[in-house]
Amino acid sequence: MRLTPRRTHLAAALLALCASAAHAHQVWIENTDGQARLRFGEYHMNLRETSPGALDKFLAAPTLEQRSSAGSTQLPSTLGKDAFVAARRPMLRACSPQPPTR
């Protein structure tokens, strides 16, 4: 998954919302086995918040956006034991119509 301005703003917003409760935690996205995992914790210490635990303080699971040259797709996520998980979907390329052959 590419880091887009929208994802950067989403990560910054999530970090700002969590900063008061977690003071120095980071938010990052990992691509694991065809799934996007939105993690929360201390990246440099390899500390990931879990559920049950700090991940349960989020009021709702975030929706990620997958973008490609074919367009964008909304990916709802679910709460896993150590991340919010969104399954990536294959993006279909838009084809331009071909003129009829004679």
C-alpha positions in Angstrom: 0.0 0.0 0.0 1.3 3.5 -0.9 1.5 6.2 1.6 -0.8 8.9 0.3 -1.6 12.3 1.7 -5.0 11.0 2.9 -3.3 8.1 4.8 -0.8 10.5 6.3 -3.6 12.8 7.5 -5.5 9.7 8.9 -2.5 8.5 10.7 -1.8 12.0 12.1 -5.5 12.3 13.2 -5.4 9.0 14.9 -2.1 9.8 16.6 -3.5 13.2 17.8 -6.7 11.5 19.2 -4.6 8.9 21.0 -1.9 11.2 22.2 -3.7 12.3 25.4 -4.2 8.7 26.5 -1.0 7.2 25.3 1.4 10.2 25.2 4.1 8.8 22.8 2.5 6.0 20.8 2.8 5.8 17.0 0.3 4.6 14.4 1.7 2.6 11.4 0.4 0.4 8.6 1.9 -3.0 7.7 1.2 -5.2 4.7 1.0 -8.8 5.9 -0.3 -11.7 3.9 -2.6 -9.6 1.7 -4.0 -7.7 4.7 -3.4 -4.1 5.8 -2.8 -4.0 9.5 -3.1 -0.7 11.3 -1.0 -0.9 14.4 -0.7 1.3 17.5 2.2 1.2 19.9 5.9 1.9 20.2 7.4 1.0 16.8 11.0 1.4 17.9 10.5 -0.8 20.9 8.5 -3.5 18.9 5.6 -2.8 21.4 2.1 -3.3 19.9 -1.0 -2.5 21.9 -3.5 -5.4 22.1 -7.1 -6.3 22.6 -8.2 -6.7 25.3 -6.2 -3.6 26.2 -5.5 -0.2 24.7 -6.9 -1.0 21.3 -10.3 -1.4 22.9 -10.3 2.4 23.7 -11.0 3.2 20.0 -14.7 4.0 19.6 -14.8 2.4 16.1 -12.6 0.5 13.6 -11.2 2.8 10.9 -11.9 2.5 7.2 -8.8 2.4 5.0 -8.7 3.5 1.4 -6.9 1.5 -1.2 -5.9 3.5 -4.3 -4.5 2.5 -7.7 -4.6 3.8 -11.2 -7.9 1.9 -11.6 -9.5 3.9 -8.8 -10.0 3.6 -5.1 -11.8 1.2 -2.8 -12.9 1.6 0.8 -11.7 -1.2 3.1 -13.5 -1.5 6.4 -11.4 -3.0 9.2 -12.0 -5.2 12.1 -10.4 -5.3 15.5 -7.9 -8.1 15.8 -5.8 -9.1 18.8 -3.0 -6.7 18.0 -4.2 -4.5 15.1 -7.1 -3.3 13.1 -7.1 -5.6 10.0 -8.4 -4.8 6.5 -8.3 -7.3 3.7 -6.9 -5.8 0.5 -9.0 -6.4 -2.6 -7.7 -6.9 -6.1 -8.1 -3.8 -8.1 -9.5 -4.2 -11.6 -8.1 -2.1 -14.3 -10.6 0.0 -16.3 -10.5 -0.8 -19.9 -11.3 1.6 -22.7 -13.9 0.3 -25.2 -12.4 -1.1 -28.3 -13.8 -0.1 -31.7 -15.7 -2.9 -33.4 -13.6 -4.9 -35.9 -14.9 -5.4 -39.4 
